[in-house]
């Protein structure tokens, strides 16, 4: 079976890592092209011996890249504000698409991607909710749904807390990511929908603070925030997102049910080493998301490629991303206004 010809769009930290994963951990994929409009990234890619060795073509124009001979799939890892337009362009040309979360910063634009995918069923289109491919989260899912270990789940508490960024990258990116809940809490929202069995949102509350990045005030954003979602049927989700952790990348999830509780990564660790000395006992924490979820990204890539080459159903439904976005934007609105954002029983926003 011939490998799948795939291109990676965007060569920031995420895009470069996706290229490396596809090259070395996805045997049924062949990276044939990369694309970026950043002049520094273009120069870096053209001088990259590894890319030259694998025959990877470097493009500075997305439409030109889509016309690359034999291209079958794209992995979009650009900024959120161009996710939808790039996905739509690929779908229109019959090119399979894996787009990083979320599909857009705009609900209507995200819905247009879902509509385009539904109108082109031969094209595989998936949003990159990578935590669904993490071994620990999948094991928790088995315990919830297959083994019913905790009874009926009714509450999820989930955190995404990033290491404090002193480089300025986060602040530069913040203007294009849709706000802290749309960007930072998006995976936590997705996990809550998964473990609570796709509940319908009823109301959202949120509060935030600026502790390290006062310049975010001009963007109507914060660097630490808490959000609460009440779902119809008595289920609840609580989210804490932060960009300013001193100790490292701190991601954890708790699922509480009628007969018990599951805890995933409540105390994050880099490895199994614990140092004991006159200061006590301590361990290291992963510095960022990649060290925690590298294996999940690899499994995500393999399952996406396998769905294409074997014409199987995708592991994630694209429509789930719309509900995630609705909740993320509702939390962002609640943060900005100080008011509760409400939904009707069909999950539609009440203005």
N, C-alpha and C positions, 0 to 999 in steps of 0.2 A: 504494500500500500504506500503510495506516494505521500510524503509529508505535506502538511498544510502550509501554504505560503502566507505569511502574516507580516504586517508592518506595525511598528509602535509609533504612536504620535505623541510628541512631547518628550523632551530629553532632560527634564529636571531630575531630581533624586529618584522620584517614583518611576519615570520612564526608563532611565538607565537600568534600574533594578529589574524592571520587567523584561528588558532585552536580555539581561544576563540569565534570568530564570528561563526564558524561552530557549536560549541557546544551550543550556546545560542541564535543564531538569524536565524538559518537555520533548521527548524523543519524536513525537509525531508532528512537531512544528518546525518550520524553517523560517527564520527571520530574513526577509529579502529587502526590507527597507525601513528607514526611520525618517521622521519628519519633525522639524522644529523651525520656528521663525526667529528664534533668539540667535543673534549673530555669534555670541560666545559659544553656545551649544553647537552651532553648525561647525565652527572651526574645530571644536573639540572632537566632534564625531568624524570629521574628514581626516583628522590626524590620528584617529584611533586605530592602532594596528590590528586589534581584534576584529573590528568591524570590517577592515580591509581583508583580513584572512577569511572571514565568513562570506565575503562578497556582498556585504550590506550596502545598498545604495542610500545616500544621504540626500534628502529633499528639503528645500526651504519653502515649498509651496504645497499645500495640502491637496489641492485638485490634481496637481501633477503627480503626486504620490499615488492617488487613487487610480491613476491611469497606468501604474507600473505593470509591465507584462506579467500575467499569471497571478496577480495579487488576489487572494481569496478572503482574507480577514484582516481586521485592524483592531488594535488595542489602544483605546483613546485614554491618555493619561495627562491631558492638558488641564488648564484651569477650568473651573466649573462653568464659567460664563460662555464657553464655546463648546461644551459637551454636546448640547442638542444639535447645533448646526452641523458639527462634524459627524455626528451619528446619522443625521438625516441625509447628508451627502453620500455617506458610505452605503446606507440602505438603498438609496435610489439607484445605485450602480450594482446592486446585488451582492455587496460585500458584507460578509458576516462581521458582527460588531460586538466587542466587549468594551463597554464604556465605564470608566470609574464613576463611583457614586459622587454626588447625585446626578441625575440626568440633566438637570438644569437648575438655575436659581429661580425659575419661573414655572409655575404649575402648568399653565397652558402650553408652554414650550415643551415641557417634559411629556405632557399628554400627546403632543404631536409626534414624539418619537415612538410612543407606545402604539399610536394609531398607524404610523408608517410600518412598524414591525408586523402588526396584525394584517395589514394590507399586502404584505410580502412574506407569506408564511414559509417560503423556501429559504429565507434569510434568517439565520440565527442571531438574535439580538439579546444581550444580557447586560444588566447593570452589576458592577463589581462590589457586591456586599461580601467582602472577603472573609469576614468572621464566621460566616455560615460554613466555611470550609476548614475551620480550625478543629483539630482533633478533640480538644477539650469541650468546645461548644457543641460539637456533634454528639459527643458522649452524653453531655447534659440533655440534649434533645432526645436521645434514645431513652434516657432515664425518665424523662417527662412523658413521652408519648408511647413508647413501647413497653417499658417496665412499669410505668405509672408509679414510680417510687415515692413521689411526694403528694399523691392524690391529685386534686384539681388545682393547677396553678392559678393564683389570683393576683400576685404582685411580683413585679420585677424592679430591682434596683441595679442600675448599671452606670459605670463611670468610664469616661475617657479623659485621662489627664496626661498631657504631654509635658516633656521636659522643657523647662524655661529656655526660650530661644534668645540668645544674646547677639545673633548675627543680623537681625533685622528682617530675615526672610518671612517670618510669620506676619509681621505688620504689613509688608509689601503685598503679600498674598491675600490678606484679609479684605482688601478692597474688592476682590473678585470672587469671594467664596460664599457669599450669601448670608454671612453671620455665623456666630458661634454654634447655634443649635443646628443650622442647616449643614454646617461643615463638620464640626467636632463631635456632635451627638448623633450624627446620622446612623452610625452603626448600632448604637445603643437603642435607638428607636426601632430599627429593624429587628434587633434581637427581642425586644419586648413584643413585637407583633408575632414573631415566631413562637416564642414560648407561651404566650397567652392565647395562641391559636386564632390569630387574625381578628382581634376584637375591633369594634368600631369606636373611634374616639368620641368623647362627650364634651370634655372641657380641658383647657390647658392653662396652667399658671407658670410664671417664671420670674426670677429675680437674678440680678447680676451685679458685678462689682469690677472696678479697675484697680489692680494692685501693682502691676509692673509695666503696663503699656498704656499710659495716659493718652497717647496719640490716637488710640482707637476711638476716643470720644468723638472725634470728627467724622468717624465712619458709623456712628450710632451703634457701636459694638462694645463688648466687654471682654476681659481675659479670663474671668471665672463666672460661671453661671449654674443655677439650679433650675430644673424644670420638673413639673409634675403633670402627668396626664391621667385624667379619669376616663375610663372607658364605660360604655353602656354595658350593663350586666354586672357592675360591681368590681371590675378589675382596675388595677392602678399600676402606673409605672413612674419611677423617680429617676431623674438623670442628674449627674454632676459632671460638668465638663470644665476643663482647665487647660490653659496654655502655659502655666507658670510653676510646674512642680520642680522642686530642687533636687529630688532624688532619682528621677528617671521617668520612664513611660509606665504609668500606673493605670492599668485597665482591669476592671473586675465586674462581675455580674453575679447577682443573687436572684434566684427564682424561688419564691415562697409559695407553697401549696397547702391544701387542707390537711396534709399528713406529714409535712416536713419541708425541708429547704435544701436547695442545691447551691453551692458556692463555687465559682470559677475564678481562679487567680486572685483571690482576695488579698493575699500577700505576694506581690509579684517578685520573681527571682530571676536572675540572669542564668543561674545554673544551680547545681546541688551543693556548691561549696559554701560553708559557713566558717567565718574567721572568729576564733575565740582568743581574746587576749585581755589585758588589764582594763580595757574599755567595755568589755562584755562580749556578746555574741552578735554578729551581724553578717549580712550577705549583700551582694550587689544586685542592682535592678537593671533591666534592659534600658539603654539610653533612649530608644525611640521605637516606633511601631514595627519597623522592619524586623528587628531582632525577635520580637514577640510573634509576628505573623508570617515570617518568611515561608514556612512550610504550607501555611494556608494559601498564600498567593500561588505557590507552585501547584497545589492540588486544584485550585480554581482554574488555572491555565490548562491543566491536563484534562479536566472534565469539560471545559468549554471546547477544546480542540477535539476531544473524543465525540462530543455531541455533533460536531460538524462532519468529521470524517466517517462516522458510523450512522449519520442521520438519525440521532437519538434526540429525545426531548431534553431541553436544557435543564440543568439542576435548579435554576431559580426562575420564577415567573417575573417578567418585566413589570407587570402591573403593581406588584408589591412596592416598587419604588415610588409610585404615585402617592400611596397612603403615607409612606415614610416622609415624603416631602411635605404633604399637607400638615402633618404633625410638627415637623421641623419649623415650617414657616409660622404655624400657629403659636409655637413657643417663642419664636423670635418676635412676633407681634405682641405677645403678652409681655415680653421683656421690655419692649420699647414703650408700651402704653401704660403698663402697670395694671391693665385690666385683664379679666378672664376672657379667653377666646373659647367660644362654644360651637358645638356641632349638633346637627339634628341626628336622628336615629339611623339615617342612611349615611352618615359620615360627611355631610356637606356643611361647610362653614356657615354660621349664622352671623351676619354683620350687625 
